[in-house]
Amino acid sequence: MEDPLLEAPELSKDDRSDNGFVKWFKALSQDSTLVRFFDRKDFYSVHGENALFIARTFYKTTAVVKYMGGSATGLPGVTLNKNLFETALRHLLVESAEYSVQMFEGSGTQWRKTRQASPGKLGAFEEELFRNVDMTDVPVAAALLLGYTEGARTVGIAFADAAGRRLGACEFADDEYFCSTEAVLLQLGAKEVVLPKENDAAAQSADAGRLRDVVARCNALGSERPRVVFGTRNLEQDLGRLLRSGNVEQHRDVLERPLASAALAAVIAFSEVMAVDSGHGKWGLALYDTGRYMRLDVAAQRALNVMKQRTDANDSFSLYGLMNKGRTAMAKRLLKVWLKQPLVDLTEITERHDIVEAFAEDPTLRERLRNLHLRGLPDIERLTRKLERKKATLADLCQLYRASSRLPMMEEAFRDHDGPHAQLLATRYADKLAAAHDDEHLAKFEELLEAAIDLDRIPDEYLICASYDSDLQGLREEKDKVEATINKLAEDAADDLGLIMDKTIKLEWHKVANTRTRCLRITQTEEKKVRKKLQSGRYMTLETRKDGTKFTNRQLKEAAERLQAISRSYDQRQHALVEQVVSVAATFAEVWEGVAGMVAEMDLLAGFAELAMCAPLPYVRPTMLPADASELKLTACRHPCVEAQDGVEFIANDCHMERGKSWFQVITGPNMAGKSTYIRQVGVAVLMAQVGCFVACEHARIAVRDCIFARVGAGDCQLRGISTFMAEMLETAAILKGASSKSLVIIDELGRGTSTYDGFGLAWAISEHLMQEIGCPTLFATHFHELTALQGPVGVANKHVETAIDEASGKLTMLYQVTEGACDQSFGIHVAEFARFPPEVVELAKRKAAELEDFSAPAQGFGQDAKRACTDEEEAAQSAARARAFLQEFSALPLDKMEPEEATAQAQALYKQLLADAARMPTLQRLLEG
Ligand SMILES: Nc1ncnc2c1ncn2[C@@H]1O[C@H](COP(=O)(O)OP(=O)(O)OP(=O)(O)O)[C@@H](O)[C@H]1O
């Protein structure tokens, strides 16, 4: 194997203890989501099913598997060197976030579990996980409990964010699809969700199944725990010790909600926060306000490409990738949180926009901050946590020292700004930076480190400087003296042997077990010359190897031993002093916490400004309106991720939505014409605006939305074992339950996963409901031309995406221009005609299209239940719809790219389907026979 990462170390073999280990290991409980690592000092091993999994996942071969206990039927085992172990840990706990991990230490048959972690609880492995890699996610653990209040489903959710030391809990009524639960878990960014372990009957209930589904859909690991961990007997006592205020009474709002507090007890137990003394008295608790942020469900997140997907061609494919312009790991983490928690409060949004505007209009400030002060800044948040736990090293303190010295320069950069938002920048950043760096705080922190750390020796070694402590000073002086004696003795020996110091003879280290001592070394050639003297009794040979002979004499040996003893005392003193310095430095942890939060925010917002100003076309600050303003007007709007792709010349489009005129928009047009892109870019603009960013438009007026719902295609429902049609039904039902007049609904191609007439019925019924009952702005992209007949009090606007057919070549060109009015119905036939399609089919299509014009009142009869028995009128409408769908499908075939045989085959397949459907649609049957 060429990759050094993939070199598997050798497991030493000892048959007796191997057999004992195999027996002991096989008695452990088996769980496919748990990986047990065994610390074998220089490397790690995994066994059993874990071994095969690690071999396949990381080595990409099972050839590295060795079988313990003799034959090939023994216990599989795989070893990992330190680098691969860290890579595997990151994959298991952070990237896939689907496993928990345990570490065992010991030897032979005596092994003890010493550490464990899971995606919501990384603490025990944080050092290995993020030694060389930025921490890009906040690991949040949640607990969830379902109850029934007077028959209604009520959900309690609590969360623990160990990084930010935040606890929160809430309790709310939910529907049978658990839409609110899904939205809250997503807002929190929960990586792991604790659920009660139910008895068989309860576990198999439909609600328990759906909740497990919701957790999985939110990409969180579900961890079942016995009901007792949800017990609240010790909750108040625990909170008394954990909370910053120590005042449990002020949290009655949480405690009087039984499901919220039960979930809180469970998440505290799960996160083991009580066991970490350094965290006591430092946690905050708040009743989580589920209405504080815009709600996005999984489908909307996917439709708007909010987070990076593994399949993305490049970073700017997702909003996260596009907007991730911050310089620090802290800004990257904050962006993930903000994208899950878009704001709904107008004042808060305006403040973020003000700051972005200040950065956008002052390129010097942006440049100074981003390129001089923020670039290369360490992850202050993570270092602060290490500091607080007294786990920081001198190297970590030096990183904080360098960060601290940049704060006054950042302050100065803000003070030099004199734009209209100067006051806001001053109060939000400059004043706070000044306060953090004053004589009582970080200036003092810097003084401490300047006095304590030997800055001259950095980066070779990190040591406490001798002048910091008189004992250390004494030991240092003594050490220097003995070192001088040793040098003198070495010179004397060189003279005695007739050799030249540092040329033909060298002073070196001789290692014995864990200690090293001073000695002399000469090459084999020199050794031959001085062998007689060496053997005279005055010298002692320590080691003879190819590269030379190491030796000493009595005085040198004594001096070297003295040096060893002093060095030991010196190191011990160093160690004690480092602990002392770290302890004192830890008293500044709270100041650093504040600085970390502030730096993350300014970095992210400066990054938003950079994005806005450096995009192919600059973004604009949106005018935000209250939620009831009934206006969403985007002029010359683009999809920021699509326009950022290489080789795309993006065509901007307007989307003016106004209640009473154009609140419900139906967008028609052939495949690949740009319908999805158009409706998604509206959702993206609203989301970006409420996160605090500018938007890819020339002008934008946006009434704040409480929720974005999106249904776009069938998604991954096959994976969940639900039929496409059922999945669409379920997801759409969730919109109907969850949307309010203040939401934004985006629907793309509803009804694709079913027969045309079911799909059309569903689309019609949903449109009616959205218009009549909910009254939210809706964008509906569809192939069902009949939807253009919709009418409603909110105002329906029909739009279509323009395409052009070149009469000479028959080639179809997409213009991507969205214009008023419904799509030209005869379009399909034009396509067919120009594409040299089988003439009998084109003829038929022409005739039928003319006949179809008679169906002037399409689909009026579709009500709430699309599957109910059809009346004659409905049947006629369905037949018309089916025939039109045929024409649409027909026109959508990429004929210009097909071989004639393939084109004929596909056309015949479509026609066959049409005939099959006609068997149960008398009107369609008559038309075809016509
Ligand atoms: N306004 C635009 N300017 C430039 N290119 C665009 C524009 N809109 C869409 N495109 C390009 O066209 C492709 C197809 O767009 P889109 O998926 O939105 O079409 P569609 O009408 O929804 O298709 P379908 O009906 O098959 O889902 C996009 O991947 C994009 O590359």
Ligand as a Chemical Component Dictionary entry (heavy atoms), coordinates in Angstrom:
data_LIG
# 
_chem_comp.id                   LIG 
_chem_comp.type                 NON-POLYMER 
_chem_comp.pdbx_formal_charge   0 
_chem_comp.three_letter_code    LIG 
# 
loop_
_chem_comp_atom.comp_id 
_chem_comp_atom.atom_id 
_chem_comp_atom.alt_atom_id 
_chem_comp_atom.type_symbol 
_chem_comp_atom.charge 
_chem_comp_atom.model_Cartn_x 
_chem_comp_atom.model_Cartn_y 
_chem_comp_atom.model_Cartn_z 
_chem_comp_atom.pdbx_ordinal 
LIG N1  N1  N 0 -32.701 31.644 -15.851 1  
LIG C1  C1  C 0 -31.787 30.772 -16.311 2  
LIG N2  N2  N 0 -30.705 31.217 -16.974 3  
LIG C2  C2  C 0 -29.795 30.337 -17.443 4  
LIG N3  N3  N 0 -29.892 29.015 -17.306 5  
LIG C3  C3  C 0 -30.948 28.515 -16.666 6  
LIG C4  C4  C 0 -31.951 29.359 -16.139 7  
LIG N4  N4  N 0 -32.887 28.592 -15.551 8  
LIG C5  C5  C 0 -32.482 27.323 -15.708 9  
LIG N5  N5  N 0 -31.323 27.257 -16.367 10 
LIG C6  C6  C 0 -30.599 26.039 -16.748 11 
LIG O1  O1  O 0 -31.527 25.085 -17.233 12 
LIG C7  C7  C 0 -31.462 23.878 -16.522 13 
LIG C8  C8  C 0 -32.852 23.305 -16.336 14 
LIG O2  O2  O 0 -33.603 24.140 -15.523 15 
LIG P1  P1  P 0 -34.783 23.604 -14.629 16 
LIG O3  O3  O 0 -34.405 22.343 -13.964 17 
LIG O4  O4  O 0 -35.189 24.740 -13.783 18 
LIG O5  O5  O 0 -35.904 23.303 -15.700 19 
LIG P2  P2  P 0 -37.393 22.758 -15.487 20 
LIG O6  O6  O 0 -38.252 23.492 -16.404 21 
LIG O7  O7  O 0 -37.755 22.770 -14.078 22 
LIG O8  O8  O 0 -37.225 21.279 -15.991 23 
LIG P3  P3  P 0 -38.118 19.985 -15.601 24 
LIG O9  O9  O 0 -39.491 20.279 -15.993 25 
LIG O10 O10 O 0 -37.484 18.910 -16.434 26 
LIG O11 O11 O 0 -37.918 19.770 -14.125 27 
LIG C9  C9  C 0 -30.788 24.249 -15.219 28 
LIG O12 O12 O 0 -30.013 23.203 -14.730 29 
LIG C10 C10 C 0 -29.925 25.437 -15.550 30 
LIG O13 O13 O 0 -28.639 25.026 -15.903 31 
# 
loop_
_chem_comp_bond.comp_id 
_chem_comp_bond.atom_id_1 
_chem_comp_bond.atom_id_2 
_chem_comp_bond.value_order 
_chem_comp_bond.pdbx_ordinal 
LIG N1  C1  SING 1  
LIG C1  N2  SING 2  
LIG C1  C4  DOUB 3  
LIG N2  C2  DOUB 4  
LIG C2  N3  SING 5  
LIG N3  C3  DOUB 6  
LIG C3  C4  SING 7  
LIG C3  N5  SING 8  
LIG C4  N4  SING 9  
LIG N4  C5  DOUB 10 
LIG C5  N5  SING 11 
LIG N5  C6  SING 12 
LIG C6  O1  SING 13 
LIG C6  C10 SING 14 
LIG O1  C7  SING 15 
LIG C7  C8  SING 16 
LIG C7  C9  SING 17 
LIG C8  O2  SING 18 
LIG O2  P1  SING 19 
LIG P1  O3  DOUB 20 
LIG P1  O4  SING 21 
LIG P1  O5  SING 22 
LIG O5  P2  SING 23 
LIG P2  O6  DOUB 24 
LIG P2  O7  SING 25 
LIG P2  O8  SING 26 
LIG O8  P3  SING 27 
LIG P3  O9  DOUB 28 
LIG P3  O10 SING 29 
LIG P3  O11 SING 30 
LIG C9  O12 SING 31 
LIG C9  C10 SING 32 
LIG C10 O13 SING 33 
# 
